[in-house]
Amino acid sequence: MQNDPLWNLRHAIAGVAIALLLAVLIAALAGSFVADLFGGSYGHRVAVYGVLLLYVVVGAGVLFVRVAQHEKRPLSASRIGLWLASLWLWPLLLAGRR
C-alpha cells in the first residue's frame, strides 16, 4: 500500500475534494449575490455561477498538479481552510512561478 501513488496522494486528494465542495457552495452564494447587484435575473445568476464554478474547478486542477506531491501532512480544519483559500487564489501560484 505504501508504493501506491494514490495512497501517497490521499491527503492532497481529500483536501482538494473537500475544498472544492465548499468552493462550489461559496460560488453559488457569491453568484446569487453578484447577480442581484447587476440585474438579478436567473440568467445572470447562472452566468456568474458558471464563471465562478469554472474558475474553482480549473484552480483545483492547477493546485493539485502543482502541490499535491508535496502534501504529506494529515487533514485538519486549518489544512482544509488553506486548500479552500488556495482554490480562490490559484492565479497567485502561477504568478509566483514566474
N, C-alpha and C positions, 0 to 999 in steps of 0.2 A: 504494500500500500504506500510506502514511503517513496517508491520510484514512480508512482502515478502522477503525471503532470497536473491533472485536475485536483488531486488531493493536495498538492503543494500550493495550488492557487485557491483553495477553498475559502480562505479569509477574504481575498480580493473579490471572488465571485459573489459571496454572500454580502459583502459590504456594498458593492456596486448595485446588486439586485435590490437590496432594501432601500438604498439611497434613491434609486430610480423610481421605485414605487412611491416613495414620499415626494419626489420631484414631480411625478405625474399629478398627484393631488394638489401640490402647490401651483403647478401650471394651470390646472382647472380653475382654481380660485383666482389666480392672477389674471387669467384670460377673461373671466367674468368681470372682474373689477376694471381692467383696462378697457374692455369693450363698452362698459357702461359709461366710461368717460368720453368715448368717441362715437356715440350714437346708440349703443345699446341693443342693436338688432341681433337676432340669432346668428345671422351670417357673420357679423363682426366677432361674436364670441367664438364661433368655430374657427375663423381665420386666425385670431390671436392665439387660441389654444393650440391650433395646429402648428403654428410657428414655434411656440414655446416647447411643445412636445418634440418637434424635430430637433430643436436646439439641445434639449437634455438627452435625447437618445444618441445623437451624434457625440455629445460630450461624454456619455457613458462609454461609448466605443473608444474614443480617443484616450480617455482616462484609463480604461482597462489596459489598453495596449501599452501605454507609457509607464504605468506604475504598478501593474499587477504583479510582475515578477519580483518586485522589491517588498511587497506587503507580506510580512510574516507574523505580525502581531495579531492576537485573537481579537474578535469583535467586541466592542463595548459601545456604550451610548456616545461617548466622545469620538470614537473612530467613525461611527455612522454619521455623526454630525460633520466630521471632516470630509467624508465621502460626499455628503449632500452639498456642502459648500463648494467642493471641488467640481461637482457637476454643473453648478451655475457659473463658476469662474474658470472653466476649462480653457478659454482662449488665452488666459494669462500663462497657462502651462506651455502653450505653443509659442507665445511671445517670449517667454523666458528662455527657450531653447535657442533663439536667435541671438 
